[in-house]
Amino acid sequence: MAGQENLRAAAARDKDFVGLDIDAMAQLIHQMGGASNAISAWLRTNGTLPPSVPRTGLRQAAAVHTWVSGQSGMLTRRRNYAITHLSKGGHPMPHVSAGGFGGGRHRTTAVGAGRHTGNFADVHAALKAGAADASAIRTAGEAHHPVPAAVWKRLAANADDPDYAHGMYDRLGPAGTARLIKAALADKAHLKTVETSLGVASHHMTMNEKWLREMLDEARRAGVRDDAVHVLAQAGLGHRARVALGHLGLTEMVGAHPEPPRSGGAETPPPQHLIPAPRPPHEAMITPAADDPHAAVELYSRHPETLHRALEGWPRSEALARLVTHATTAHDADPAAVRANAERLAGFHATRPSGTPA
């Protein structure tokens, strides 16, 4: 999985995640699932014993199966929270019944470290709740009704839940997400909720260039593309989504013409909009990758020609400058990729006409 070393480094600095290894946790979850399946098979095979045979072993095996199944669900929930939190796209782990580090000993229960993480018992319940609220949003939109207040309330309460957010945006899809952003523009709290939940979801679902392009195209048709770009830029997107959005931004930079200097003064948002349009929009699209050394390194490594063409057209772009700096000097990224990017940049400058702005 991309960024594993970065996640381990973040865990080493965070008291709630010291020693966390996402890969090892995934392997443990896989092993727990295998154990649960093996016990289930044994119970099915031995469930029809003669009446004279004691049922003690069956009862004990069933109790172990219940415990193992509970651990698998709990570990998956916490792994999802950890991925989001350590990638700086989410929020701290919610309170769970096991207590914090350094406390006294706790009695072992049937569900081990605690029954609930967040507001849902397990991954399935959270995914189902998110999908149900997405269906309610789509139904309201098709009837040209506002998003129900109860849905906004549940979304606000669970915006930082990775499984709930995954279920919601997976069901909404890119077009539904664009329409949700439009629905949120009249209320700052709603807009912040969408921003937070969309960022959390991006760490756990496929939010690639195709998904982002479709979302932005639908936002354009709805007249809120600039607002959608702002939400994406502020959402704390996952690594892959940052790289994908950055490439879309670079592609737009290549095809765009620099705007003439604007007059002084603050920008005024269009009617019904809470936020000024980002200027230029494509620069805001590359900002999440430009401010993340790991994403910057990958974006330059995968799309060097597009980046060079963007530099030619926008040599004074501050976001491009940050992107190039991180992509060629990052200390905690892949050293070979960083060196290759530095060589690419040197070659680019060597081929530019004399007197061209750096």
N, C-alpha and C positions, 0 to 999 in steps of 0.2 A: 504494500500500500504506500502511495506517495506520501512523503513527509514523515515517515516513521521516526527517523533520528531527531527531527525537529520536535515531534511530540514527546519523545523521551526526555529531551533537554528541558522542555517546558515542565514536564512532570517533576523533574529534579528540583525545579525552583518553586514548586507549588506544594504547600503543606498538605493539601487535600489529596494529592496524587503522587506523593513521593514513592519512587520505585515502580511506578506503573509502566507496564510494557503492553501496548495495544495488541501486538502480534501474539504474545504469550497468552493474553486474556482471550483472544479469539480461539486459540488452540484449546484452552481449557473449556470454553463454552462448547466447542465441537466434541470434546471428550465426554463432557457431562451429558450432551445429547445422545451420544453413543451408549453411555451407561444406562440412561433412561430407556432407550429402545431395547437394550438387552434384557433389562429387568421385565419390561412389558412382555417380551417374547416368552420369557421363563414363566411368568404368571399365566399366560394363555395356555402354555403347554401343560402346566401342572395344576390348573384350576379345577380339574374334575377328578380329584383324588377320591378314593373310597371313603365312606363315612367313618370308618374305623381309624383312618390316618389323622393324626393331630394337625390342626390348621395353624399351629404356631409359626412355622416357617413362612407360610403364605402371608400371614398378617405382618410379620417382620419385613418381608420383601416388599409388600405394598407400602409400608411406612417409609422404607428407604426410597422407593420409587417416587413417593410424594415429595420427600425432601429433595432428591436430586432434581426433579422437574422444577421445583421452586427456585433452586439455585441457578439453573440455566437461565430462567427468565429474568431473575434479579441481576445476574452478571451481564446479560445483554443490555438491559436498561442502563446499567451504570457505565458500561463500555461506550454506549452511544453518547451519554452525557459527557464522558471524559473526552471523547474525540472532539466534540463541539467546544467544550470549555478550553481545552489545551490549544486548540487552533485559534483561540481568541474570537470565536464567533458566537459564543454563548454565555451562559451565566454559571455561577457556582452550583455545585451539586446541592439539590434540595435536602432538607433534613430527613433522615431515615431513622428507623426505630433502634438501630444498633448503637447510636450515640457516636461521639467524636473520638479522636485519638487520645490516648492517655487516660481514658476513664477506667472505671472499675470493671470487674468481670461481669459478663452477662450470661444468663441462662440460655442454653441452646433451645431453639424453637423449631417447629416443623418447617419454617421457611427461612431458617438460618439467619442471615444478616438483616432481615426485615421484610415485611410483606409489600410495602409500597415505596417506590421512588417517584417523586412528583405526585400527581393526582390520580395515577392509574396503577392497577395492580401488576400489569405486565405489558410487554410490547404490543401484543395483539389488541388489548383493550385501548391503548393509546392510539394505535393506527386506526382502529375502527372509529373512535371518537372523532379524530381529525377528518377522516373520509366522510363521516356523516355530516359534519359541519360544512365541508366543501360542497356536498350535495345540496344542503340547504341554501348555500350562497348561490349556486348555479340555478336552483329553482326560483329563487327570488329575482335573479337577473333576467331569466327568461320571461317572467311575468312583469318585468319593469317595476319591481318593488325594491325598496331599500333592503340592505342586509339586515336581518332581524337583530334586535338589540341583544337577545339571548346569545346569539352566535358571536357577536362582538365581545360579550362578557366572557364567554368560554375561551375565545382566541386570546384575549388579554391574559387570562389566568394560566394559559398553557403555551404562551408564545415561546418560552425557552425549553419546551419539552421536545427533544429531537424526534421521538416517535410520533407524537401528535402532529408536529409540523410536517414531518415526512408524509403522513397519511393525508393531510389536508392538501398540500401542494401537488402531490402525486395525482390526487383525484381532480383537482382544479385544472391541472395542465397549464401550459404557457398562456393560452388565451384567457382562461379563467383568472389566472394570476394578474394579468394586465387589467382586467375588469375590476378585480378586488382593489388594486391600487387606486383606480379611478374612484371607487366607492369610498375609499378612505380619505380622500383629499380634503373633505370638508371638516375634518376633525383631527387635530394634532395627535391626540391619544391613539386614535385608530391608525393613523399613518405610522406612528412609532411601533405599534403592535405588529403591523404588516412588515415593517422593516426588520424587526427583531426575528419574527418567525420565519420569514423568507431566508434570512441569513442562516439560521439554525438548520432549516431544511436542506440548504445547499451542501451541507457537510455529509448528508446521508442519502441523497437521491441523485439521479443523473441530471445535472444542470449544465449541459454542454453547449457548444456553439449553436447547434440546431435549436435546442430548447430556448436559449436566450434570444436568438434571432426571431423566433416565432412570437415570443412574448413582446419584444420591442416592436415588431410589425403590428401586432394587435393593439399595442398601446398607441402607436401612431394613428391607426384608424380611429381610435377612441379619442384622439386629441390630447393624450397625456404622455407622449413618449419622453419628453424631458423630465417629467415627474418620475417616470419609471426608471430612467437612468440615475436620477438622484437617489432613489430608494436602493438600487443595486450598489451604488457607490458607497452608501453608508451602512449597508446591511451586515458587514463582516462575513463576506462570502467565504466558502470553503476554497481550498487551494485550486482545485480543478476549475471551479467556476470563475475564480479570479483570472486564471490564464485564458480561459475561453472568452470572457468578457474583454480582456485586454487585447486579444487578437481581433475581435470585432471592432474595437476602438481604433486599433492601428489601421485596419482595412478602410475604415471611414476616413481616417486622416489622409490616407493616400489619395482618396478620391475627392477630397474637399479642398476648397480654396481658403486661404487665411482671410479672416474677416478684417475690415478696416478698424483702426483703433476706436474704441467706444468713448463717449463723453464721460466725464467724471460723475460720481454719485452712485448711490445704491440702485440696484436693479429692482423694478417693480414686478411682482409676480402677475401673470395673467389673471383675469377674473376667475373666481372659484378655485384658484390654486394657492396653496400655502407657502410654496417655496419658489424662489427665483429659478429660471431655467439655467442649467449649467452652461457656461460659456468657455470654450466650445463644448458641446455635448460629448464628442468623441474623446476629449481630454479627460473628462470625468470617468469615462469608461475604462481608461487604462490606469486610473489612479489606484484602485485596489491592488493591482499587480505591481505598480511602480513602488508602492510603499511596503511591499513584502519581498525581501531579498530572494527567498526560494522561488516565489512565483515569477519574479523578474528574470532570474537565471533561466528558468524553463521557457518562459515566453521568448526570450532572445534566442535561446538554443533551437527552438522549434521553428521560429519564423524570422530569421535574420534579415532576409531580403525585404520583407514587409516593414520591419523596423527601420532599415536603412532608407527606404523610400519615404517613410513618415518623417525621418530626420531631415531629409532634403527639403520637404515641403514646410516643415514646422521646426526650424532649427532653434527657435527660442522658447519652445514648449517646456514649461517647468516640470510637468509630469514625465515627459520623455527624458529630461535630464536626470530625474531621480531613477527612472527605470534603467537607464544605461549605467548609471553609477552603481546601483545595486547588482546589476547583471554581470558587471566586470570586476567587482571588488568584494563581493560577499564573502565573509570569513567562515560562516558556518554552513555553506552550501557545498555541493560537489566541486572539489577543487579543479578537476579536469574540465568540467563544464564552464567554470568561471574563467579559466585560462583560455579556453577556446573562444569564449565570448570576447575577451580582451583582444585576442588576435583578430577576430572579425572586425572589431571596432577600429583597430589600428589600420587594417586593410581598407576599411571604408574611408577613413580620413586621408589615407595616402592617395586615393584615387579621385578625391574631390578637387575641383579647380582652385587655383590659388586665389585667395581673397574671399572664399566662401565662408560665411559665418559658421563657427564651430557649434 
